[in-house]
Amino acid sequence: MYNNGARKFALVGIGAIGCSPNELAQNSRDGVTCDERINSANRIFNSKLVSLVDHFNQNTPGAKFTYINAYGIFQDMVANPSRYGKSHLLNKLYQMLPENFVDGFINVLLMV
């Protein structure tokens, strides 16, 4: 893409896949506990992606690479919905979730 003239790139980190509805249904002990093994791998991937973005920014003349922490954005939306003008909707949705299900909810938001 760079060789064809692209100069702005966004690389999006992955969310807590171990908390996705599929993982909760198939691999969770109780249907709400996230698979920490998968989430740990996700964190490793995201940290390496941040390093890769830094490397690209330092070594690709004229280009701008941006890392987007999608998981963190949606986690903040759930924790602070009024910042986004969605306090009523997000609070209602959040209240419907089991206590340990927030990460799964974030992944559902990512799929919409």
C-alpha positions as a printed NumPy array, in Angstrom:
array([[  0.   ,   0.   ,   0.   ],
       [  2.83 ,   2.366,   0.876],
       [  4.469,   1.661,  -2.485],
       [  1.19 ,   2.644,  -4.15 ],
       [  1.036,   6.024,  -2.391],
       [ -0.74 ,   5.317,   0.887],
       [  0.69 ,   7.402,   3.725],
       [ -1.785,   7.087,   6.592],
       [ -2.377,   3.75 ,   8.252],
       [ -4.453,   2.649,  11.229],
       [ -3.644,  -0.616,  12.953],
       [ -6.319,  -1.784,  15.362],
       [ -5.498,  -3.892,  18.407],
       [ -7.608,  -6.9  ,  19.211],
       [-10.03 ,  -7.069,  22.088],
       [-10.446,  -9.639,  24.808],
       [-11.333, -12.572,  22.575],
       [-11.308, -14.801,  25.641],
       [-14.422, -12.892,  26.738],
       [-16.255, -13.163,  23.436],
       [-19.681, -14.798,  23.519],
       [-18.322, -17.786,  21.592],
       [-15.466, -18.367,  24.05 ],
       [-17.752, -17.898,  27.03 ],
       [-20.183, -20.433,  25.602],
       [-17.577, -23.017,  24.649],
       [-14.698, -22.7  ,  27.114],
       [-15.85 , -20.831,  30.206],
       [-16.317, -22.807,  33.406],
       [-19.44 , -20.835,  34.315],
       [-20.413, -18.971,  31.129],
       [-19.168, -15.597,  32.415],
       [-15.506, -16.155,  33.315],
       [-13.179, -15.127,  30.495],
       [-10.428, -17.366,  29.153],
       [ -7.329, -15.649,  30.56 ],
       [ -5.004, -17.786,  28.429],
       [ -6.464, -16.256,  25.264],
       [ -6.621, -12.738,  26.712],
       [ -2.99 , -12.989,  27.772],
       [ -2.045, -13.853,  24.19 ],
       [ -4.115, -10.869,  23.009],
       [ -2.198,  -8.536,  25.321],
       [  1.108,  -9.871,  23.991],
       [ -0.092,  -9.368,  20.422],
       [ -1.257,  -5.801,  21.135],
       [  2.008,  -4.813,  22.818],
       [  3.967,  -6.163,  19.843],
       [  1.628,  -4.303,  17.487],
       [  2.366,  -1.041,  19.351],
       [  6.099,  -1.739,  18.901],
       [  5.543,  -2.441,  15.214],
       [  3.648,   0.844,  14.788],
       [  6.539,   2.68 ,  16.47 ],
       [  9.014,   0.92 ,  14.175],
       [  7.013,   1.822,  11.067],
       [  6.756,   5.467,  12.154],
       [ 10.532,   5.654,  12.608],
       [ 11.442,   3.829,   9.396],
       [  8.819,   4.738,   6.798],
       [  9.445,   8.236,   5.41 ],
       [  6.374,  10.41 ,   4.965],
       [  3.973,   7.879,   6.464],
       [  1.953,   8.032,   9.669],
       [  0.968,   4.83 ,  11.449],
       [ -1.564,   4.976,  14.281],
       [ -2.365,   2.272,  16.813],
       [ -6.03 ,   2.111,  17.847],
       [ -6.751,   0.464,  21.172],
       [-10.291,  -0.647,  20.321],
       [-10.64 ,  -2.713,  23.486],
       [ -9.667,   0.232,  25.68 ],
       [-12.048,   2.576,  23.875],
       [-15.06 ,   0.341,  24.433],
       [-14.   ,  -0.497,  27.975],
       [-13.977,   3.237,  28.69 ],
       [-17.416,   3.601,  27.077],
       [-18.811,   1.039,  29.487],
       [-17.02 ,   2.534,  32.505],
       [-17.809,   6.19 ,  31.623],
       [-20.855,   6.275,  29.327],
       [-21.735,   9.911,  30.003],
       [-18.515,  10.982,  28.253],
       [-20.038,   9.64 ,  25.065],
       [-23.568,  10.981,  25.469],
       [-24.926,   7.464,  25.827],
       [-25.254,   7.175,  29.562],
       [-28.845,   5.937,  29.644],
       [-28.422,   3.285,  26.944],
       [-25.037,   2.01 ,  28.082],
       [-26.023,   1.98 ,  31.741],
       [-29.112,  -0.09 ,  30.937],
       [-27.094,  -2.533,  28.86 ],
       [-24.35 ,  -2.696,  31.476],
       [-26.876,  -3.434,  34.253],
       [-28.211,  -6.388,  32.269],
       [-24.824,  -8.111,  32.27 ],
       [-23.491, -10.483,  34.908],
       [-20.693,  -8.96 ,  37.   ],
       [-17.834, -10.644,  35.099],
       [-19.351, -10.229,  31.656],
       [-18.175,  -6.693,  30.823],
       [-15.437,  -7.89 ,  28.469],
       [-17.951, -10.02 ,  26.569],
       [-20.208,  -6.988,  26.254],
       [-17.343,  -4.969,  24.818],
       [-16.771,  -7.627,  22.177],
       [-20.468,  -7.588,  21.289],
       [-20.174,  -3.817,  20.769],
       [-17.209,  -4.39 ,  18.491],
       [-19.271,  -6.754,  16.328],
       [-22.131,  -4.279,  15.791]])
